[in-house]
Amino acid sequence: MTNLTILILVPLLTAIAVLFCRNTTQIKWTSFIGSLVQLGLASAMMFSYITERAIGNTSQMLFQQRYSWYSALNIQYFIGVDGISVVMIMLTACVVVAGILISWKVETLTKEFFFLLLLLSVGAYGFFISLDLFTMFFFLEVAVIPKFLLIAIWGSGKKEYSAMKLALMLMGGSVFVLIGLLATYFATDIGNGVHTWDLLQIAHAHISLHTQMYIFPFLFVGFGVFTALFPFHTWVPDGHSSAPTAASMFLAGISMKLGGYGALRVAVYLMPEAAQQYSWLIVLLATIAIIYGSFATLMQKDLKYMNAYSSVSHCGFILLGIGMLTKTAIIGAVMQMVSHGVMTALFFGAIGMIYERTHTRQISELGGLLKTLPFIGTVYVITGLCSLGLPGLSGFVAEMTVFVGSWQRPDAFHRIATILAAASIVVTAVYILRAAGKAVMGPIVNEHFQHLKDATWNEKFASVLLIVAILAIGIAPFWLYNLIAPDAQIIMENIARGVTGN
């Protein structure tokens, strides 16, 4: 599968088809079949990519398509993929399938709910394949508005407040991104006063360090808001806790990865000299986020809030890997994007299944669920073990790669940051084991829990899909490493070229 536009058209056409469905059964099955087609296309695309690389295709971006969109400003529909894009597309496809299956029992405004979920996937696919900065920004915005509506309409608790806070924070981040992209556009002259949005052309144009120092903060902070950059992370706990289950899965599993991908692909890759200059600050903020997120999670009594604050900490590893600016650390950052995306989607899915049956997320009100809900309880425990970094699961591989890459920076500052980040695993183990011990194991604390029904076919399908992904990375990480490593090397070469001024 080499026509990347199909990845955008399939979810878009599925969303349109949903609008013409006459009942909830048609809506759900149309959405599910459409999501399976997305997963099939993504898998075929990954296979085609691996095949092209195996036969010696060394182009930086494969399967490129380019069409003029708005010639007056040199805006183009320019798309293509490298290994990093491929793994993010596979992550998106898996989470989309799981999110739709977990939402099988949604009865309120079902048509609108599934339409918005599918629209979110359109934005994610478009963002990950875009090589034109304006096109990338366009798809980034496509993925923002549906989040607001999903939380405000189908959410729980302080849903209006949470939806508004999320929308304002993310729109604020988008404004920073737009300012940075416009500045990049005008700072890049490809001849005769012509400017470009072309990511590949900009990467090979030399933007002065003085200009980069002004542009980089807008790009990195703007994208960083999406991936819980401290101190702009405050939308995460409220947004996740109030969102419906599938929206939480999409938010944490996909949307937060848009920020990490953008920070790496745009900010660091296009502004390599500034990235070197600001590296210490990125590492500092990432380390604070990791430690703060861990201890904040330790204080939570609500399962969803616990996972939300945990996401702040785990996304800190993404930013730490990017900030270290070593090849291994950058590979680890991308692996962490994938690992955390799968893991946290499964975590929110398991919490949603528990809440749907027990009508509580308070850890103190739960207990003994492994006896009455053996499948759901097992899923929760597996996900928790992945979160704390158990060997054999994806969390261990990703975080260990980040730590090894971070330790390659020999100075005291970076070594201390690495030690502090690694030490947070101890705190993670405490809150994961405590929550699993109280909520899932032990005696049944509520007699009404005796008659709960375990996972349905759709919930089992979604859970097994994500668990297989966790195991595939944890047991055999070489395939993921081999996809990412060549493109991490290209980023490192651009950083080195920027520093030497060549």
Secondary structure, DSSP 4 states (H G I P E B T S, - for coil): ---THHHHHHHHHHHHHHHT--SHHHHHHHHHHHHHHHHHHHHHHHHHHHHHHHTT---SSEEEEEEEEEGGGTEEEEEEE-HHHHHHHHHHHHHHHHHHHHTTT--TTHHHHHHHHHHHHHHHHHHHHB-BHHHHHHHHHHTTHHHHHHHHHH--SSHHHHHHHHHHHHHHHHHHHHHHHHHHHHH-B-STT-B--BHHHHHHS---HHHHHHHHHHHHHHHHHHTT-TTS-THHHHHHHHS-HHHHHHIIIIIHHHHHHHIIIIIIHH-HHHHHHHHHHHHHHHHHHHHHHHHHHHT--BHHHHHHHHHHHHHHHHHHHHHHT-HHHHHHHHHHHHHHHHHHHHHHHHHHHHHHHHS--BGGG---HHHH-HHHHHHHHHHHHHHTT-TTSHHHHHHHHHHHHHHTS-SHHHHHHHHHHHHHHHHHHHHHHHHIIIIISSS---GGGGG-----HHHHHHHHHHHHHHHHHHH-THHHHHHHHHHHHHHHHHHHHHHHT-
